[in-house]
Amino acid sequence: MSARSTLIHLAAKAGILFGALFLVSVLLAAIPGHRPPAASVQDAQQSSSSQAQESQEMDHSKMSGMDMDDAKGNEAHAVHDMTRGHMDTHSLHMHMTSMRPQEPEDAARAEEIVAQLRAGIEKYKDYRVALNDGYKIFLPNLPQPEYHFTKYVNGFLEAFTFDPARPTSLLYKKTFDGYELVGSMYTMPKRATEEQLNARVPLSMAMWHLHTNMCMPQKGQFRSADWKKFGLKGSIATQDACDAAKGRFQPVIFGWMVHVYPYEDSLDKIFAMHHHMD
C-alpha cells in the first residue's frame, strides 16, 4: 500500500471514530440523570452541518426515553394541558416553580433576555423561514391556540448553554394564510434545579413547568386503554395506582419548559403562562 493510500485510509478511520464519539455523546445526554462533560458543548457546537441535521431529527421520544407511541400521545396531551382553560397549577400532572420575591437585578435580566430573543427570532416572523431553518410543526392538523415549531438541536444545546436568542420552540397562532409568531419556549433538562432555572430566567418573573406523574398503558393496548385513567389527562398519578392498573409509570416526562411572549408590552404579559388575549 502506498503512503498516499495509507494516509487516506487512516483519515477515513479517524472520521468514522469522530462520528461514533459524537453519536455516543448525544445518546448519553438523552439518558435521564446523565451529566455529560462540559467539553461536549464545544463538540456539539463545532460539529459539521450534517451532524447538526441528525440532531434536529431527534424527536421527544429519544430525548425522554419513551417510545414513539408514548411520545406522540403525551406530547398531544401536554399541548392540551398547556392551552388556556386547561392549565392548573395544582394539576396531578403539572409541577410549576413558585414565584420568588423580586431581586433588584431580576427585571434588568428579564429585559435583556427579551431584547436578545426579539433580535434572534425576528426573521421567524415569516414562518417559512423557521421551517427552512429546521423548526418542525408539532401536530399541525390539530386545532391549537398556539402551535409549537420545535428545533430539537436547540433543545439539545439548551442542556449545556443558554442563548436567549436560540429558543427550543417558536410559538405561533394560526392565521387564514399561515402562522403569526407570538412567542417562544425555552427548555432545560428535567434534572435541572430551581437555582439553575433561576439563573436562566428569573423565577420572580416566570414560572417554569414540568409534566409529571404519567401512567401509560402497556404497549399494544393503546386503542383499548381507558384514557380517563392513563396519560397526562388521566386520573392515575402515583406509582402504586399505575402498578394496580398494570401500567407503566414515569414520574417526569420531557424537561422543564417556560414560555416567553416578547412582543407584549409588560413583563408580566411577556413571561405569562399563556399568550395574553384582549
Accessible surface in RSA format (square Angstrom, percent):
REM  Atomic radii and reference values for relative SASA: ProtOr
REM  Chains: A
REM  Algorithm: Lee & Richards
REM  Probe-radius: 1.40
REM  Slices: 20
REM RES _ NUM      All-atoms   Total-Side   Main-Chain    Non-polar    All polar
REM                ABS   REL    ABS   REL    ABS   REL    ABS   REL    ABS   REL
RES MET A   1   177.24  91.8  88.10  58.3  89.14 212.2  97.31  82.7  79.93 105.9
RES SER A   2    66.26  56.0  48.66  64.9  17.60  40.5  53.58 114.1  12.68  17.8
RES ALA A   3    88.43  81.3  68.97 106.4  19.46  44.3  75.72 106.6  12.71  33.7
RES ARG A   4   183.02  76.8 174.99  89.2   8.03  19.1  65.00  88.8 118.02  71.5
RES SER A   5    50.87  43.0  45.41  60.6   5.46  12.6  17.50  37.3  33.37  46.7
RES THR A   6    53.62  38.1  53.62  54.4   0.01   0.0  44.62  59.9   9.00  13.6
RES LEU A   7   123.00  68.5 121.51  86.9   1.48   3.7 122.78  86.2   0.22   0.6
RES ILE A   8   102.39  58.3  99.78  74.3   2.61   6.3 101.85  73.3   0.54   1.5
RES HIS A   9    86.51  47.3  82.10  57.1   4.40  11.3  57.28  59.0  29.23  34.0
RES LEU A  10   102.85  57.3  98.20  70.3   4.65  11.7  98.45  69.1   4.40  11.8
RES ALA A  11    63.64  58.5  47.16  72.8  16.49  37.5  55.16  77.7   8.48  22.5
RES ALA A  12    54.68  50.3  40.89  63.1  13.79  31.4  52.68  74.2   2.00   5.3
RES LYS A  13   120.03  58.6 115.05  70.6   4.98  11.9  65.50  59.0  54.52  58.1
RES ALA A  14    60.28  55.4  49.99  77.1  10.29  23.4  56.03  78.9   4.25  11.3
RES GLY A  15    44.57  55.0   0.00   N/A  44.57  55.0  35.17  96.5   9.41  21.1
RES ILE A  16   130.37  74.2 120.96  90.1   9.40  22.7 127.75  92.0   2.62   7.1
RES LEU A  17   109.17  60.8 106.35  76.1   2.82   7.1 108.97  76.5   0.21   0.6
RES PHE A  18   104.22  52.1 102.10  63.2   2.13   5.5 103.70  62.9   0.53   1.5
RES GLY A  19    27.88  34.4   0.00   N/A  27.88  34.4  23.09  63.4   4.78  10.7
RES ALA A  20    48.63  44.7  40.86  63.1   7.77  17.7  46.77  65.9   1.86   4.9
RES LEU A  21   110.84  61.7 105.32  75.3   5.52  13.9 105.66  74.2   5.17  13.9
RES PHE A  22    17.17   8.6  11.74   7.3   5.43  14.1  16.55  10.0   0.62   1.8
RES LEU A  23    96.77  53.9  96.73  69.2   0.04   0.1  96.77  68.0   0.00   0.0
RES VAL A  24    76.82  50.5  76.48  69.2   0.34   0.8  76.82  66.7   0.00   0.0
RES SER A  25    25.89  21.9  21.35  28.5   4.54  10.5  20.79  44.3   5.10   7.1
RES VAL A  26     7.05   4.6   6.10   5.5   0.95   2.3   6.10   5.3   0.95   2.6
RES LEU A  27    98.96  55.1  96.34  68.9   2.62   6.6  96.45  67.7   2.51   6.8
RES LEU A  28    68.37  38.1  68.37  48.9   0.00   0.0  68.37  48.0   0.00   0.0
RES ALA A  29    20.18  18.6   5.48   8.5  14.71  33.5   5.60   7.9  14.58  38.6
RES ALA A  30    19.74  18.1  11.00  17.0   8.74  19.9  15.20  21.4   4.54  12.0
RES ILE A  31    88.60  50.4  86.32  64.3   2.27   5.5  88.09  63.4   0.51   1.4
RES PRO A  32    74.61  54.4  50.34  45.9  24.27  88.2  57.32  47.3  17.29 107.5
RES GLY A  33    54.08  66.7   0.00   N/A  54.08  66.7  29.52  81.0  24.56  55.0
RES HIS A  34    55.91  30.6  48.75  33.9   7.17  18.3  36.16  37.3  19.76  23.0
RES ARG A  35   151.00  63.4 130.16  66.3  20.84  49.6  57.73  78.9  93.27  56.5
RES PRO A  36    18.94  13.8   4.47   4.1  14.46  52.6   4.47   3.7  14.46  89.9
RES PRO A  37    92.13  67.1  79.92  72.9  12.20  44.4  91.97  75.9   0.15   1.0
RES ALA A  38    87.01  80.0  68.58 105.8  18.44  41.9  75.11 105.8  11.90  31.5
RES ALA A  39    62.09  57.1  52.91  81.7   9.18  20.9  58.86  82.9   3.23   8.5
RES SER A  40    11.01   9.3   9.16  12.2   1.85   4.3   3.74   8.0   7.27  10.2
RES VAL A  41    17.96  11.8  17.96  16.3   0.00   0.0  17.96  15.6   0.00   0.0
RES GLN A  42   111.01  62.1 110.50  80.8   0.52   1.2  20.16  42.9  90.85  68.9
RES ASP A  43    67.89  47.6  65.04  64.7   2.84   6.7  10.05  23.6  57.84  57.7
RES ALA A  44    14.01  12.9   3.02   4.7  10.99  25.0   3.16   4.4  10.85  28.7
RES GLN A  45    95.76  53.6  62.07  45.4  33.70  80.2  25.52  54.3  70.25  53.3
RES GLN A  46   141.56  79.2 108.95  79.6  32.61  77.6  42.59  90.7  98.97  75.1
RES SER A  47    20.03  16.9   2.20   2.9  17.83  41.1   1.02   2.2  19.01  26.6
RES SER A  48    59.42  50.2  45.43  60.6  13.99  32.2  52.62 112.0   6.80   9.5
RES SER A  49    99.57  84.1  81.08 108.2  18.49  42.6  54.07 115.1  45.50  63.7
RES SER A  50    70.39  59.5  62.37  83.2   8.02  18.5  50.48 107.5  19.90  27.9
RES GLN A  51    22.31  12.5  22.30  16.3   0.00   0.0  11.12  23.7  11.18   8.5
RES ALA A  52    33.49  30.8  31.95  49.3   1.55   3.5  33.49  47.2   0.00   0.0
RES GLN A  53    87.33  48.8  86.19  63.0   1.14   2.7  42.26  90.0  45.07  34.2
RES GLU A  54   109.99  63.1 101.06  76.5   8.93  21.3  44.37  85.8  65.63  53.6
RES SER A  55     4.30   3.6   2.40   3.2   1.91   4.4   1.77   3.8   2.53   3.5
RES GLN A  56    19.91  11.1  19.31  14.1   0.59   1.4   0.11   0.2  19.80  15.0
RES GLU A  57    91.46  52.5  74.27  56.2  17.19  40.9  39.86  77.1  51.60  42.1
RES MET A  58    14.06   7.3  13.86   9.2   0.20   0.5   8.63   7.3   5.43   7.2
RES ASP A  59    33.41  23.4  33.41  33.3   0.00   0.0  22.73  53.5  10.67  10.6
RES HIS A  60    33.51  18.3  33.11  23.0   0.39   1.0  21.73  22.4  11.77  13.7
RES SER A  61     9.41   8.0   7.67  10.2   1.74   4.0   1.56   3.3   7.85  11.0
RES LYS A  62   113.88  55.6 102.22  62.7  11.65  27.7  65.71  59.1  48.17  51.3
RES MET A  63    56.29  29.1  40.32  26.7  15.96  38.0  26.75  22.7  29.53  39.1
RES SER A  64     6.25   5.3   0.18   0.2   6.07  14.0   2.66   5.7   3.59   5.0
RES GLY A  65    57.80  71.3   0.00   N/A  57.80  71.3  26.93  73.9  30.87  69.1
RES MET A  66    11.92   6.2   0.36   0.2  11.56  27.5   4.40   3.7   7.51  10.0
RES ASP A  67    45.33  31.8  32.09  31.9  13.24  31.3  36.63  86.2   8.70   8.7
RES MET A  68    88.15  45.7  82.79  54.8   5.36  12.8  79.18  67.3   8.98  11.9
RES ASP A  69    89.90  63.0  82.88  82.5   7.02  16.6  10.86  25.5  79.05  78.8
RES ASP A  70     3.47   2.4   3.47   3.5   0.00   0.0   0.00   0.0   3.47   3.5
RES ALA A  71     1.88   1.7   1.88   2.9   0.00   0.0   1.88   2.6   0.00   0.0
RES LYS A  72   123.90  60.4 121.53  74.6   2.37   5.6  68.52  61.7  55.39  59.0
RES GLY A  73    25.91  32.0   0.00   N/A  25.91  32.0  25.08  68.8   0.83   1.9
RES ASN A  74     0.26   0.2   0.26   0.2   0.00   0.0   0.00   0.0   0.26   0.2
RES GLU A  75    17.71  10.2  16.91  12.8   0.79   1.9   4.56   8.8  13.15  10.7
RES ALA A  76    25.99  23.9  23.70  36.6   2.29   5.2  23.83  33.6   2.16   5.7
RES HIS A  77    31.01  16.9  30.98  21.5   0.03   0.1  10.91  11.2  20.10  23.4
RES ALA A  78     3.99   3.7   3.99   6.2   0.00   0.0   3.99   5.6   0.00   0.0
RES VAL A  79    10.48   6.9   9.76   8.8   0.72   1.7   9.92   8.6   0.56   1.5
RES HIS A  80    60.43  33.0  56.81  39.5   3.62   9.3  47.06  48.5  13.37  15.6
RES ASP A  81    17.23  12.1  17.23  17.2   0.00   0.0   6.14  14.5  11.09  11.1
RES MET A  82    14.72   7.6   9.01   6.0   5.71  13.6   9.43   8.0   5.29   7.0
RES THR A  83    22.24  15.8  18.76  19.0   3.49   8.3  20.31  27.3   1.93   2.9
RES ARG A  84   121.66  51.1 105.68  53.9  15.97  38.0  57.94  79.2  63.71  38.6
RES GLY A  85    76.39  94.2   0.00   N/A  76.39  94.2  38.38 105.3  38.01  85.1
RES HIS A  86    96.86  52.9  73.95  51.4  22.91  58.6  58.94  60.7  37.92  44.1
RES MET A  87    34.82  18.0   8.02   5.3  26.81  63.8   8.52   7.2  26.30  34.8
RES ASP A  88    72.63  50.9  68.00  67.7   4.63  10.9  24.54  57.8  48.08  48.0
RES THR A  89    68.37  48.6  53.99  54.7  14.38  34.3  40.35  54.2  28.02  42.4
RES HIS A  90   161.93  88.5 135.27  94.0  26.65  68.2  96.49  99.4  65.44  76.1
RES SER A  91    36.39  30.8  22.12  29.5  14.27  32.9  13.09  27.9  23.30  32.6
RES LEU A  92   103.49  57.6  94.10  67.3   9.38  23.6  98.83  69.4   4.66  12.5
RES HIS A  93     6.45   3.5   6.04   4.2   0.41   1.1   6.11   6.3   0.34   0.4
RES MET A  94    12.13   6.3   3.37   2.2   8.76  20.9   3.37   2.9   8.76  11.6
RES HIS A  95    87.79  48.0  85.35  59.3   2.44   6.2  54.63  56.3  33.16  38.6
RES MET A  96    18.68   9.7   3.58   2.4  15.10  36.0   3.58   3.0  15.10  20.0
RES THR A  97     0.66   0.5   0.06   0.1   0.60   1.4   0.14   0.2   0.51   0.8
RES SER A  98    81.91  69.2  74.62  99.6   7.29  16.8  41.61  88.6  40.30  56.5
RES MET A  99    98.96  51.2  72.18  47.8  26.78  63.8  70.84  60.2  28.12  37.3
RES ARG A 100    74.09  31.1  64.05  32.7  10.04  23.9  32.44  44.3  41.65  25.2
RES PRO A 101   115.66  84.3 101.01  92.1  14.65  53.2 112.89  93.2   2.77  17.2
RES GLN A 102   109.43  61.2  77.15  56.4  32.28  76.9  22.89  48.7  86.54  65.6
RES GLU A 103    91.04  52.3  90.48  68.4   0.57   1.3  26.41  51.1  64.63  52.8
RES PRO A 104   125.83  91.7  90.48  82.5  35.35 128.5 104.00  85.9  21.83 135.7
RES GLU A 105    95.07  54.6  90.30  68.3   4.76  11.3  49.82  96.4  45.25  36.9
RES ASP A 106     5.86   4.1   5.86   5.8   0.00   0.0   0.00   0.0   5.86   5.8
RES ALA A 107    31.15  28.6  31.08  48.0   0.07   0.2  31.15  43.9   0.00   0.0
RES ALA A 108    68.27  62.8  54.89  84.7  13.38  30.4  61.78  87.0   6.49  17.2
RES ARG A 109    73.86  31.0  69.25  35.3   4.62  11.0  56.71  77.5  17.16  10.4
RES ALA A 110     0.00   0.0   0.00   0.0   0.00   0.0   0.00   0.0   0.00   0.0
RES GLU A 111    94.19  54.1  90.80  68.7   3.38   8.0  35.76  69.2  58.42  47.7
RES GLU A 112    92.66  53.2  90.14  68.2   2.53   6.0  38.14  73.8  54.52  44.5
RES ILE A 113     9.63   5.5   9.63   7.2   0.00   0.0   9.63   6.9   0.00   0.0
RES VAL A 114     1.95   1.3   1.95   1.8   0.00   0.0   1.95   1.7   0.00   0.0
RES ALA A 115    53.87  49.5  44.27  68.3   9.60  21.8  47.76  67.3   6.10  16.2
RES GLN A 116    64.87  36.3  60.14  44.0   4.73  11.3  24.77  52.7  40.10  30.4
RES LEU A 117     0.00   0.0   0.00   0.0   0.00   0.0   0.00   0.0   0.00   0.0
RES ARG A 118    94.53  39.7  93.66  47.7   0.87   2.1  30.23  41.3  64.30  39.0
RES ALA A 119    80.68  74.2  51.84  80.0  28.84  65.6  61.46  86.6  19.21  50.9
RES GLY A 120    20.35  25.1   0.00   N/A  20.35  25.1  12.76  35.0   7.58  17.0
RES ILE A 121     0.04   0.0   0.04   0.0   0.00   0.0   0.04   0.0   0.00   0.0
RES GLU A 122    91.63  52.6  87.62  66.3   4.01   9.5  45.37  87.8  46.25  37.8
RES LYS A 123   116.60  56.9 100.80  61.8  15.80  37.6  66.06  59.5  50.54  53.8
RES TYR A 124    15.24   7.1  15.24   8.7   0.00   0.0   4.56   3.4  10.68  13.2
RES LYS A 125   105.48  51.5  89.25  54.8  16.23  38.6  50.98  45.9  54.49  58.0
RES ASP A 126    56.03  39.2  47.27  47.0   8.76  20.7  26.29  61.9  29.73  29.7
RES TYR A 127    44.86  20.9  44.86  25.5   0.00   0.0  18.14  13.6  26.72  32.9
RES ARG A 128   143.88  60.4 143.49  73.1   0.38   0.9  49.68  67.9  94.20  57.1
RES VAL A 129    47.94  31.5  47.53  43.0   0.41   1.0  47.94  41.7   0.00   0.0
RES ALA A 130     0.00   0.0   0.00   0.0   0.00   0.0   0.00   0.0   0.00   0.0
RES LEU A 131    68.02  37.9  51.95  37.2  16.07  40.4  52.35  36.8  15.67  42.2
RES ASN A 132   129.09  89.0  93.30  90.2  35.80  86.2  26.27  63.2 102.82  99.4
RES ASP A 133    46.02  32.2  36.51  36.3   9.51  22.5  10.87  25.6  35.15  35.1
RES GLY A 134    13.95  17.2   0.00   N/A  13.95  17.2  13.05  35.8   0.90   2.0
RES TYR A 135     6.32   2.9   3.97   2.3   2.34   6.1   0.23   0.2   6.09   7.5
RES LYS A 136    84.65  41.3  80.89  49.6   3.76   9.0  46.01  41.4  38.64  41.2
RES ILE A 137    43.06  24.5  22.20  16.5  20.86  50.3  22.30  16.1  20.76  56.3
RES PHE A 138    27.20  13.6  23.60  14.6   3.60   9.4  27.20  16.5   0.00   0.0
RES LEU A 139    55.13  30.7  48.06  34.4   7.07  17.8  51.35  36.1   3.78  10.2
RES PRO A 140    56.43  41.1  50.91  46.4   5.52  20.1  50.91  42.0   5.52  34.3
RES ASN A 141   146.39 101.0 116.46 112.5  29.94  72.1  40.23  96.8 106.16 102.6
RES LEU A 142    78.03  43.5  74.90  53.6   3.13   7.9  76.77  53.9   1.26   3.4
RES PRO A 143   116.71  85.1  96.71  88.2  19.99  72.7  99.44  82.1  17.26 107.3
RES GLN A 144    17.82  10.0   1.86   1.4  15.95  38.0   5.16  11.0  12.66   9.6
RES PRO A 145    56.80  41.4  39.83  36.3  16.97  61.7  52.32  43.2   4.48  27.8
RES GLU A 146    21.06  12.1  18.11  13.7   2.95   7.0   9.12  17.6  11.94   9.7
RES TYR A 147     9.78   4.6   9.78   5.6   0.00   0.0   0.06   0.0   9.72  12.0
RES HIS A 148    14.55   8.0  14.46  10.1   0.09   0.2  14.46  14.9   0.09   0.1
RES PHE A 149     0.00   0.0   0.00   0.0   0.00   0.0   0.00   0.0   0.00   0.0
RES THR A 150     6.91   4.9   6.87   7.0   0.04   0.1   1.23   1.6   5.68   8.6
RES LYS A 151    34.44  16.8  34.44  21.1   0.00   0.0   2.18   2.0  32.26  34.4
RES TYR A 152    24.92  11.6  24.14  13.7   0.78   2.0  10.70   8.0  14.22  17.5
RES VAL A 153    17.46  11.5  17.46  15.8   0.00   0.0  17.46  15.2   0.00   0.0
RES ASN A 154     8.64   6.0   8.64   8.4   0.00   0.0   0.00   0.0   8.64   8.4
RES GLY A 155    16.29  20.1   0.00   N/A  16.29  20.1   6.29  17.3   9.99  22.4
RES PHE A 156    10.82   5.4   8.73   5.4   2.08   5.4  10.82   6.6   0.00   0.0
RES LEU A 157    20.47  11.4  20.47  14.6   0.00   0.0  20.47  14.4   0.00   0.0
RES GLU A 158     0.35   0.2   0.35   0.3   0.00   0.0   0.35   0.7   0.00   0.0
RES ALA A 159    27.51  25.3  12.34  19.1  15.16  34.5  12.34  17.4  15.16  40.2
RES PHE A 160    40.99  20.5  10.40   6.4  30.60  79.6  14.90   9.0  26.09  74.7
RES THR A 161    42.04  29.9  36.75  37.3   5.29  12.6  41.92  56.3   0.12   0.2
RES PHE A 162    54.22  27.1  24.81  15.4  29.41  76.5  24.90  15.1  29.32  83.9
RES ASP A 163    54.32  38.0  52.65  52.4   1.67   3.9  14.30  33.6  40.02  39.9
RES PRO A 164    16.03  11.7  16.03  14.6   0.00   0.0  16.03  13.2   0.00   0.0
RES ALA A 165    35.29  32.4  25.35  39.1   9.94  22.6  25.36  35.7   9.93  26.3
RES ARG A 166    41.19  17.3  39.17  20.0   2.02   4.8  29.08  39.7  12.12   7.3
RES PRO A 167     1.27   0.9   1.27   1.2   0.00   0.0   1.27   1.1   0.00   0.0
RES THR A 168     6.92   4.9   6.92   7.0   0.00   0.0   6.92   9.3   0.00   0.0
RES SER A 169     0.23   0.2   0.23   0.3   0.00   0.0   0.00   0.0   0.23   0.3
RES LEU A 170     0.00   0.0   0.00   0.0   0.00   0.0   0.00   0.0   0.00   0.0
RES LEU A 171     0.00   0.0   0.00   0.0   0.00   0.0   0.00   0.0   0.00   0.0
RES TYR A 172     0.00   0.0   0.00   0.0   0.00   0.0   0.00   0.0   0.00   0.0
RES LYS A 173    64.03  31.2  64.03  39.3   0.00   0.0  20.12  18.1  43.91  46.8
RES LYS A 174   109.69  53.5  83.60  51.3  26.09  62.1  47.49  42.7  62.20  66.3
RES THR A 175    45.69  32.5  30.40  30.8  15.29  36.4  37.82  50.8   7.86  11.9
RES PHE A 176   200.91 100.5 153.52  95.1  47.38 123.3 166.03 100.7  34.88  99.8
RES ASP A 177   102.80  72.0  72.61  72.3  30.19  71.4  33.44  78.7  69.36  69.2
RES GLY A 178    10.13  12.5   0.00   N/A  10.13  12.5   7.34  20.2   2.78   6.2
RES TYR A 179    28.55  13.3  16.48   9.4  12.07  31.4   9.38   7.1  19.17  23.6
RES GLU A 180    84.52  48.5  80.57  61.0   3.95   9.4  30.31  58.6  54.21  44.3
RES LEU A 181    11.08   6.2   0.42   0.3  10.67  26.8   0.42   0.3  10.67  28.7
RES VAL A 182     6.48   4.3   3.16   2.9   3.32   8.0   5.25   4.6   1.23   3.3
RES GLY A 183     0.00   0.0   0.00   N/A   0.00   0.0   0.00   0.0   0.00   0.0
RES SER A 184     0.22   0.2   0.22   0.3   0.00   0.0   0.22   0.5   0.00   0.0
RES MET A 185     9.01   4.7   8.98   5.9   0.02   0.1   9.01   7.7   0.00   0.0
RES TYR A 186     0.15   0.1   0.15   0.1   0.00   0.0   0.15   0.1   0.00   0.0
RES THR A 187    21.36  15.2  21.29  21.6   0.07   0.2  18.59  25.0   2.77   4.2
RES MET A 188    16.20   8.4  11.87   7.9   4.33  10.3  14.85  12.6   1.35   1.8
RES PRO A 189    28.25  20.6  17.63  16.1  10.62  38.6  27.25  22.5   0.99   6.2
RES LYS A 190    59.74  29.1  44.23  27.1  15.51  36.9  31.09  28.0  28.65  30.5
RES ARG A 191    61.69  25.9  39.39  20.1  22.30  53.1  30.08  41.1  31.61  19.2
RES ALA A 192    10.18   9.4   1.45   2.2   8.73  19.9   2.96   4.2   7.22  19.1
RES THR A 193    69.82  49.7  62.81  63.7   7.01  16.7  66.38  89.2   3.44   5.2
RES GLU A 194    64.56  37.1  59.27  44.8   5.28  12.6  26.90  52.0  37.66  30.7
RES GLU A 195   108.97  62.6 103.78  78.5   5.19  12.4  59.07 114.3  49.90  40.7
RES GLN A 196    74.82  41.8  70.55  51.6   4.27  10.2  27.67  58.9  47.15  35.8
RES LEU A 197     0.00   0.0   0.00   0.0   0.00   0.0   0.00   0.0   0.00   0.0
RES ASN A 198    32.04  22.1  32.04  31.0   0.00   0.0   0.00   0.0  32.04  31.0
RES ALA A 199    73.36  67.4  47.00  72.5  26.36  60.0  53.84  75.8  19.52  51.7
RES ARG A 200    25.07  10.5  22.74  11.6   2.33   5.6   7.94  10.9  17.13  10.4
RES VAL A 201     0.00   0.0   0.00   0.0   0.00   0.0   0.00   0.0   0.00   0.0
RES PRO A 202     0.00   0.0   0.00   0.0   0.00   0.0   0.00   0.0   0.00   0.0
RES LEU A 203     0.00   0.0   0.00   0.0   0.00   0.0   0.00   0.0   0.00   0.0
RES SER A 204    12.96  11.0   0.73   1.0  12.23  28.2   0.73   1.6  12.23  17.1
RES MET A 205    23.89  12.4  13.01   8.6  10.88  25.9   5.71   4.9  18.18  24.1
RES ALA A 206     0.96   0.9   0.00   0.0   0.96   2.2   0.96   1.4   0.00   0.0
RES MET A 207    47.92  24.8  44.90  29.7   3.02   7.2  21.90  18.6  26.02  34.5
RES TRP A 208     0.09   0.0   0.09   0.0   0.00   0.0   0.09   0.0   0.00   0.0
RES HIS A 209     0.20   0.1   0.20   0.1   0.00   0.0   0.13   0.1   0.07   0.1
RES LEU A 210    11.06   6.2  11.06   7.9   0.00   0.0  11.06   7.8   0.00   0.0
RES HIS A 211     0.05   0.0   0.05   0.0   0.00   0.0   0.05   0.1   0.00   0.0
RES THR A 212    12.87   9.2  12.87  13.0   0.00   0.0   9.95  13.4   2.92   4.4
RES ASN A 213    47.41  32.7  47.41  45.8   0.00   0.0   0.05   0.1  47.37  45.8
RES MET A 214     0.00   0.0   0.00   0.0   0.00   0.0   0.00   0.0   0.00   0.0
RES CYS A 215     0.19   0.1   0.11   0.1   0.08   0.2   0.11   0.3   0.08   0.1
RES MET A 216     1.72   0.9   1.72   1.1   0.00   0.0   1.70   1.4   0.02   0.0
RES PRO A 217     1.97   1.4   1.39   1.3   0.58   2.1   1.97   1.6   0.00   0.0
RES GLN A 218    64.12  35.9  63.99  46.8   0.12   0.3  22.04  46.9  42.08  31.9
RES LYS A 219   137.21  66.9 116.57  71.5  20.63  49.1  67.75  61.0  69.46  74.0
RES GLY A 220    81.73 100.8   0.00   N/A  81.73 100.8  42.37 116.3  39.36  88.2
RES GLN A 221    89.78  50.2  88.78  64.9   1.00   2.4  21.37  45.5  68.40  51.9
RES PHE A 222    39.64  19.8  36.12  22.4   3.52   9.2  36.27  22.0   3.37   9.6
RES ARG A 223   247.25 103.8 209.10 106.6  38.15  90.8  87.80 120.0 159.45  96.6
RES SER A 224    98.62  83.3  61.87  82.6  36.75  84.7  55.34 117.9  43.27  60.6
RES ALA A 225    19.40  17.8   0.54   0.8  18.87  42.9   8.07  11.4  11.34  30.0
RES ASP A 226    64.33  45.1  54.69  54.4   9.64  22.8  32.36  76.2  31.97  31.9
RES TRP A 227    83.92  33.7  72.43  35.1  11.49  27.0  63.57  33.9  20.36  33.0
RES LYS A 228   171.84  83.8 160.11  98.2  11.73  27.9 107.56  96.8  64.28  68.5
RES LYS A 229    99.78  48.7  99.64  61.1   0.14   0.3  42.57  38.3  57.21  60.9
RES PHE A 230    18.40   9.2  18.35  11.4   0.05   0.1  18.35  11.1   0.05   0.1
RES GLY A 231     0.19   0.2   0.00   N/A   0.19   0.2   0.00   0.0   0.19   0.4
RES LEU A 232     2.78   1.6   0.00   0.0   2.78   7.0   0.00   0.0   2.78   7.5
RES LYS A 233   104.58  51.0  73.53  45.1  31.05  73.9  38.16  34.4  66.42  70.7
RES GLY A 234     3.31   4.1   0.00   N/A   3.31   4.1   0.20   0.6   3.11   7.0
RES SER A 235    73.94  62.5  54.36  72.5  19.58  45.1  45.93  97.8  28.01  39.2
RES ILE A 236    14.42   8.2  11.89   8.9   2.53   6.1  14.22  10.2   0.21   0.6
RES ALA A 237    16.08  14.8   7.53  11.6   8.55  19.4   7.53  10.6   8.55  22.6
RES THR A 238    75.98  54.0  73.13  74.1   2.85   6.8  70.51  94.7   5.47   8.3
RES GLN A 239    86.14  48.2  82.35  60.2   3.78   9.0  42.31  90.1  43.83  33.2
RES ASP A 240   115.84  81.1 108.36 107.9   7.47  17.7  34.24  80.6  81.59  81.4
RES ALA A 241    41.50  38.2  30.76  47.5  10.74  24.4  38.42  54.1   3.08   8.1
RES CYS A 242     0.00   0.0   0.00   0.0   0.00   0.0   0.00   0.0   0.00   0.0
RES ASP A 243    78.97  55.3  62.75  62.5  16.21  38.3  29.80  70.1  49.16  49.0
RES ALA A 244    84.41  77.6  49.69  76.7  34.71  79.0  62.90  88.6  21.51  57.0
RES ALA A 245    37.39  34.4  13.02  20.1  24.37  55.4  24.62  34.7  12.77  33.8
RES LYS A 246   157.25  76.7 148.99  91.4   8.26  19.7 109.77  98.8  47.48  50.6
RES GLY A 247    11.15  13.7   0.00   N/A  11.15  13.7   0.00   0.0  11.15  25.0
RES ARG A 248    62.52  26.2  57.30  29.2   5.21  12.4  47.78  65.3  14.74   8.9
RES PHE A 249    36.02  18.0  11.51   7.1  24.52  63.8  11.51   7.0  24.52  70.2
RES GLN A 250    45.33  25.3  45.24  33.1   0.08   0.2  20.90  44.5  24.43  18.5
RES PRO A 251    82.56  60.2  81.21  74.0   1.34   4.9  81.21  67.1   1.34   8.4
RES VAL A 252    37.20  24.5  33.48  30.3   3.71   9.0  33.48  29.1   3.71  10.1
RES ILE A 253     0.89   0.5   0.12   0.1   0.78   1.9   0.89   0.6   0.00   0.0
RES PHE A 254    21.21  10.6   7.39   4.6  13.82  36.0  15.51   9.4   5.70  16.3
RES GLY A 255    13.80  17.0   0.00   N/A  13.80  17.0   7.75  21.3   6.06  13.6
RES TRP A 256    11.98   4.8  11.98   5.8   0.00   0.0  11.94   6.4   0.04   0.1
RES MET A 257    10.84   5.6  10.84   7.2   0.00   0.0  10.56   9.0   0.28   0.4
RES VAL A 258     1.94   1.3   1.81   1.6   0.12   0.3   1.94   1.7   0.00   0.0
RES HIS A 259     4.85   2.7   2.39   1.7   2.46   6.3   2.38   2.5   2.46   2.9
RES VAL A 260     0.07   0.0   0.07   0.1   0.00   0.0   0.07   0.1   0.00   0.0
RES TYR A 261     0.74   0.3   0.74   0.4   0.00   0.0   0.53   0.4   0.22   0.3
RES PRO A 262     0.00   0.0   0.00   0.0   0.00   0.0   0.00   0.0   0.00   0.0
RES TYR A 263    79.69  37.2  48.09  27.4  31.59  82.2  51.15  38.4  28.54  35.2
RES GLU A 264    30.83  17.7  25.71  19.4   5.13  12.2   2.94   5.7  27.89  22.8
RES ASP A 265   120.78  84.6  81.71  81.3  39.07  92.4  50.55 119.0  70.23  70.0
RES SER A 266    41.02  34.7  32.73  43.7   8.29  19.1  39.51  84.1   1.51   2.1
RES LEU A 267    35.50  19.8  29.61  21.2   5.89  14.8  29.81  20.9   5.69  15.3
RES ASP A 268   106.89  74.9  85.61  85.2  21.28  50.3  50.98 120.0  55.90  55.8
RES LYS A 269    56.43  27.5  54.84  33.6   1.59   3.8  28.40  25.6  28.03  29.9
RES ILE A 270     6.72   3.8   6.72   5.0   0.00   0.0   6.72   4.8   0.00   0.0
RES PHE A 271    10.47   5.2   0.00   0.0  10.47  27.2   0.32   0.2  10.15  29.0
RES ALA A 272    29.97  27.6  21.92  33.8   8.05  18.3  29.03  40.9   0.94   2.5
RES MET A 273    34.54  17.9  28.51  18.9   6.03  14.3  25.26  21.5   9.28  12.3
RES HIS A 274    35.83  19.6  31.74  22.1   4.09  10.5  24.17  24.9  11.66  13.6
RES HIS A 275    19.38  10.6  18.76  13.0   0.62   1.6  11.08  11.4   8.30   9.7
RES HIS A 276    68.02  37.2  57.17  39.7  10.85  27.8  41.14  42.4  26.89  31.3
RES MET A 277    94.75  49.1  68.42  45.3  26.33  62.7  45.56  38.7  49.19  65.2
RES ASP A 278   173.71 121.7  99.54  99.1  74.18 175.4  71.32 167.9 102.39 102.1
END  Absolute sums over single chains surface
CHAIN  1 A    14350.5      11638.9       2711.5       8618.3       5732.2
END  Absolute sums over all chains
TOTAL         14350.5      11638.9       2711.5       8618.3       5732.2
